[in-house]
Amino acid sequence: RLSSGINAEYGLHVGRGETVTVRITTYESGTALYWEFATQNYDIGFGASFEWEDERDMTSSSSQVMTSSPADNSLTVRREPILPILRRSSHEKVITGSHAFPRGGTYLFMFDNSFSLLRSKTVYYRVFYTR
């Protein structure tokens, strides 16, 4: 339990100058993902994206095409940004958010400490779903 009041399920070390990505898979019975996180003593950058496999479509899309599966040329991994990576004052208050599942896939939470040349950070976070 942090002084900010978060009851953290996970602790994550983000080294100085590093960005760490946490991947969270959606559940078929879920409808939305909720998150909260805090750090001790210093801020950290945070952003989120959503990734899913889709049938190859040659029409234009707002999502980024990331890779093709070599075993099956009909599937493509697409990524859509949810939140841009911005520095958050997570040492002063618990940062919370939510997002409704657009489809089955994987959320990517990016904890960015690339701006810090001297200090590593510890992030305490919790993720849960609703039905």
C-alpha positions as CSV (number, residue, x, y, z in Angstrom):
1,R,0.0,0.0,0.0
2,L,1.4,3.4,-1.1
3,S,1.1,6.6,0.8
4,S,-1.1,7.7,-2.1
5,G,-3.6,5.0,-1.1
6,I,-3.3,2.6,-4.0
7,N,-3.5,-1.1,-3.1
8,A,-1.1,-2.3,-5.8
9,E,-1.2,-5.8,-7.2
10,Y,2.0,-5.5,-9.2
11,G,5.3,-3.6,-8.8
12,L,7.4,-2.8,-11.8
13,H,10.9,-1.5,-12.0
14,V,11.6,1.1,-14.8
15,G,15.3,1.8,-15.1
16,R,16.7,5.2,-15.9
17,G,16.4,6.0,-19.5
18,E,14.1,3.0,-20.1
19,T,10.5,2.4,-21.4
20,V,8.8,-0.7,-20.2
21,T,5.7,-2.1,-21.9
22,V,3.1,-4.2,-20.1
23,R,0.8,-6.3,-22.3
24,I,-2.7,-7.1,-21.0
25,T,-4.9,-9.5,-22.9
26,T,-8.7,-8.9,-23.0
27,Y,-11.1,-11.5,-21.7
28,E,-14.1,-12.7,-23.9
29,S,-16.5,-12.1,-21.0
30,G,-15.2,-8.6,-20.2
31,T,-16.4,-5.3,-21.7
32,A,-14.0,-2.8,-20.3
33,L,-10.5,-2.5,-18.8
34,Y,-9.7,-0.3,-15.8
35,W,-6.3,0.7,-14.5
36,E,-4.7,2.6,-11.7
37,F,-1.0,3.3,-10.9
38,A,1.3,5.3,-8.8
39,T,5.0,5.8,-8.3
40,Q,7.0,6.7,-5.2
41,N,8.9,10.1,-5.2
42,Y,9.0,10.9,-8.9
43,D,6.8,11.2,-12.0
44,I,6.7,8.8,-15.0
45,G,5.5,8.9,-18.6
46,F,2.5,6.8,-19.4
47,G,0.6,5.9,-22.6
48,A,-1.6,3.1,-23.8
49,S,-2.4,1.4,-27.1
50,F,-4.6,-1.4,-28.3
51,E,-3.4,-4.2,-30.5
52,W,-5.4,-6.9,-32.4
53,E,-5.2,-9.4,-35.3
54,D,-7.3,-8.5,-38.3
55,E,-7.8,-9.9,-41.7
56,R,-5.6,-8.2,-44.3
57,D,-7.4,-5.2,-45.7
58,M,-5.8,-3.0,-48.4
59,T,-8.1,-0.1,-47.7
60,S,-6.8,2.8,-45.6
61,S,-7.3,2.8,-41.9
62,S,-6.5,5.0,-38.9
63,S,-4.7,2.2,-37.2
64,Q,-1.1,1.3,-37.8
65,V,-0.2,-2.0,-39.4
66,M,2.6,-3.5,-37.3
67,T,3.5,-7.0,-38.6
68,S,2.2,-9.8,-40.8
69,S,2.1,-13.3,-39.6
70,P,4.5,-15.3,-41.8
71,A,2.4,-18.5,-41.3
72,D,-0.8,-16.9,-42.4
73,N,-0.7,-14.0,-44.8
74,S,-4.3,-13.3,-44.3
75,L,-3.8,-11.9,-40.8
76,T,-2.2,-8.6,-39.8
77,V,-1.5,-7.1,-36.3
78,R,-2.9,-3.6,-36.0
79,R,-2.2,-1.1,-33.3
80,E,-4.3,1.9,-32.4
81,P,-3.2,4.5,-29.8
82,I,-5.5,5.1,-26.9
83,L,-3.5,7.6,-24.8
84,P,-0.3,9.4,-25.9
85,I,2.8,9.0,-23.7
86,L,2.8,12.0,-21.4
87,R,4.5,12.6,-18.1
88,R,2.1,11.9,-15.2
89,S,2.4,13.2,-11.6
90,S,1.9,9.7,-10.3
91,H,4.0,10.4,-7.3
92,E,1.4,13.0,-6.1
93,K,-1.8,11.1,-6.9
94,V,-3.1,7.8,-8.2
95,I,-3.6,7.9,-12.0
96,T,-6.7,6.1,-13.1
97,G,-8.4,5.3,-16.4
98,S,-10.6,3.0,-18.3
99,H,-11.3,1.9,-21.9
100,A,-14.2,-0.1,-23.4
101,F,-13.0,-3.2,-25.4
102,P,-13.3,-2.4,-29.1
103,R,-12.8,-6.1,-29.8
104,G,-10.6,-9.0,-28.6
105,G,-7.0,-8.1,-28.4
106,T,-4.1,-6.8,-26.2
107,Y,-3.6,-3.6,-24.3
108,L,-0.1,-2.2,-24.2
109,F,0.7,0.1,-21.3
110,M,3.9,2.0,-21.8
111,F,5.7,3.3,-18.7
112,D,8.3,5.8,-20.0
113,N,11.3,6.9,-17.9
114,S,13.4,7.8,-21.0
115,F,13.6,11.5,-19.8
116,S,15.3,10.5,-16.5
117,L,19.1,10.0,-16.8
118,L,19.7,9.6,-13.0
119,R,16.6,8.0,-11.4
120,S,15.0,4.6,-11.8
121,K,11.3,4.4,-10.9
122,T,9.1,1.8,-9.3
123,V,5.5,1.7,-10.6
124,Y,2.8,0.1,-8.6
125,Y,-0.3,-0.8,-10.7
126,R,-3.5,-2.7,-10.8
127,V,-5.7,-3.7,-13.7
128,F,-9.2,-5.1,-13.6
129,Y,-12.1,-5.9,-16.0
130,T,-15.8,-5.4,-16.0
131,R,-18.5,-7.6,-17.6
